[in-house]
Amino acid sequence: MTMIKNEDVTAAFDEVAPRYDLMVALNPGYHVHLRSAAHALVEWLPGPALRAAGSDVSILDLGCGSGASTRAVLQAAQAAGLRSSIVGVDASLAMLEQARAKQWPAGVRFEMGQAEKIAWSRYEWELDDPIDGVFAAYLFRNVADRDAVLAGIFDVLADGGVLVAQEYSITGSRPWVHALWSAVCWLVVIPLGWLTSRRTRLYRYLWRSVRSFDSIQTFVDRLYRAGFADVEVRTPPGWQRGILHTFRARKPPAVS
């Protein structure tokens, strides 16, 4: 099947944005898994004892959508006692409008942009200094040049900075995993998409894009080629075990 183009992906997010939060709330594990991935990011960020007095940790939430991932990162940082500066970036204006409409503390802001253009858009997003962490939940299936995006992330990270990417991956899995994914999409996700927004384009794309996304090893190899080290992969318990994966990696510290 032909994948829809990136601009069509953005349009598909735009058309469901007003009801997207309701849709993901119907997935009982969605916010739990976001929080788990956000904690994985914060675990590797510099703690208060290692930072200059009064300084914040800086985090880029790339592909922030309606702000659910931003909220997970913010809460994880607060739970760890970290003062944080968080920038959420997304290509969908309608999703950003949903994010901006929520209540946020000082230090959280949202910018419109594409992950593929991170190398030259970072200054438009006012990311002049290297940042401590990048969070990318459900982003990489939607970018055409994944290696270029990883290279851009590597470039904006400070030495020792952390990347956490959360994504569905079933390529190379056993046939029953593919069958389970298709059953969940066609019997649950796509019908719920119709009920909540009278739209199914995004959720049919979800089904197709997961089937064609990188295998776990392929994405791990991309991380290493981009220069990352200490790559880890975890998968949650429950029906999404072996389907949903959290990748964590670090930009190596500078050699003194």
Long-range contacts (C-beta under 8 A, 24 or more apart in sequence): 1-208, 3-205, 3-208, 3-209, 3-212, 4-201, 4-205, 6-91, 6-114, 6-116, 6-142, 6-143, 6-144, 9-142, 9-202, 9-205, 10-91, 10-92, 12-199, 12-201, 12-202, 12-205, 13-65, 13-91, 13-92, 13-94, 13-95, 13-202, 14-92, 14-93, 14-94, 14-95, 15-94, 15-197, 15-199, 15-201, 15-202, 16-193, 16-196, 16-197, 16-199, 16-202, 17-66, 17-92, 17-94, 17-95, 17-97, 17-98, 18-94, 18-98, 18-197, 19-196, 19-197, 20-65, 20-66, 20-95, 20-98, 20-197, 21-66, 21-68, 21-98, 22-196, 23-192, 23-193, 23-196, 23-197, 24-68, 26-192, 26-196, 29-236, 29-238, 29-240, 30-68, 31-68, 31-72, 32-236, 33-166, 33-236, 33-240, 33-244, 33-246, 34-68, 34-69, 34-72, 34-137, 34-166, 35-72, 35-75, 35-76, 36-236, 36-246, 37-72, 37-135, 37-137, 37-164, 37-166, 37-246, 38-69, 38-72, 38-73, 38-75, 38-76, 38-135, 38-164, 39-76, 39-79, 40-164, 40-234, 40-246, 40-248, 41-73, 41-76, 41-133, 41-135, 41-162, 41-164, 41-248, 42-73, 42-76, 42-77, 42-79, 42-80, 42-82, 42-133, 43-80, 44-133, 44-162, 44-248, 44-250, 45-77, 45-80, 45-82, 45-132, 45-133, 45-162, 46-132, 46-160, 47-80, 47-81, 47-82, 48-81, 48-82, 55-83, 56-82, 56-83, 56-84, 56-85, 56-107, 57-82, 57-83, 57-84, 57-85, 57-132, 57-133, 58-84, 58-85, 58-86, 58-87, 58-127, 58-129, 58-131, 58-132, 58-133, 59-84, 59-85, 59-86, 59-87, 59-131, 59-132, 59-133, 59-134, 59-135, 60-86, 60-87, 60-89, 60-125, 60-127, 60-131, 60-133, 60-134, 60-135, 60-156, 61-86, 61-87, 61-88, 61-89, 61-135, 61-136, 62-89, 62-115, 62-118, 62-134, 62-135, 62-136, 62-139, 62-153, 63-89, 63-90, 63-91, 63-115, 63-136, 63-137, 63-138, 63-139, 63-142, 64-88, 64-89, 64-90, 64-95, 64-96, 64-99, 64-110, 65-90, 65-92, 65-95, 65-98, 65-99, 65-137, 65-138, 66-95, 66-98, 66-99, 67-98, 67-99, 67-100, 67-102, 67-104, 67-110, 69-135, 69-137, 70-99, 70-104, 70-108, 70-110, 71-102, 73-135, 74-104, 74-105, 74-108, 83-107, 87-111, 87-125, 87-126, 87-127, 89-113, 89-115, 89-125, 91-115, 115-139, 115-143, 115-149, 115-152, 116-143, 116-144, 116-145, 116-148, 116-149, 116-152, 118-149, 118-152, 118-153, 118-155, 118-156, 119-148, 119-151, 119-152, 119-155, 122-152, 122-156, 127-156, 129-158, 130-156, 130-157, 130-158, 130-159, 130-161, 131-156, 131-157, 131-158, 131-161, 132-157, 132-158, 132-161, 132-162, 133-157, 133-161, 133-162, 133-163, 133-164, 134-161, 134-162, 134-163, 134-164, 135-164, 136-163, 136-164, 136-165, 136-166, 137-165, 137-166, 137-167, 138-166, 138-167, 138-168, 139-165, 139-167, 140-165, 140-167, 140-213, 140-214, 140-219, 141-167, 141-168, 141-209, 141-210, 141-213, 142-209, 146-214, 146-219, 146-222, 147-222, 147-225, 147-226, 150-222, 150-223, 150-225, 150-226, 150-228, 151-226, 153-226, 154-226, 154-227, 154-228, 154-251, 157-251, 158-251, 159-251, 159-252, 159-253, 159-254, 160-250, 160-251, 160-252, 160-253, 160-254, 161-250, 161-251, 162-248, 162-249, 162-250, 162-251, 163-223, 163-228, 163-247, 163-248, 163-249, 163-250, 163-251, 164-246, 164-247, 164-248, 165-219, 165-246, 165-247, 166-244, 166-245, 166-246, 166-247, 167-213, 167-219, 167-244, 167-245, 167-247, 168-210, 168-213, 168-243, 168-244, 168-245, 169-210, 169-213, 169-214, 169-215, 169-216, 169-219, 169-243, 169-245, 170-210, 170-211, 170-213, 170-242, 170-243, 171-211, 171-212, 171-213, 171-214, 171-215, 171-218, 172-215, 172-216, 172-217, 173-242, 173-243, 177-242, 177-243, 178-211, 180-239, 180-243, 181-207, 181-210, 181-211, 181-243, 182-207, 182-211, 184-239, 210-243, 216-245, 219-247, 220-247, 223-247, 223-249, 227-251, 227-252, 228-252
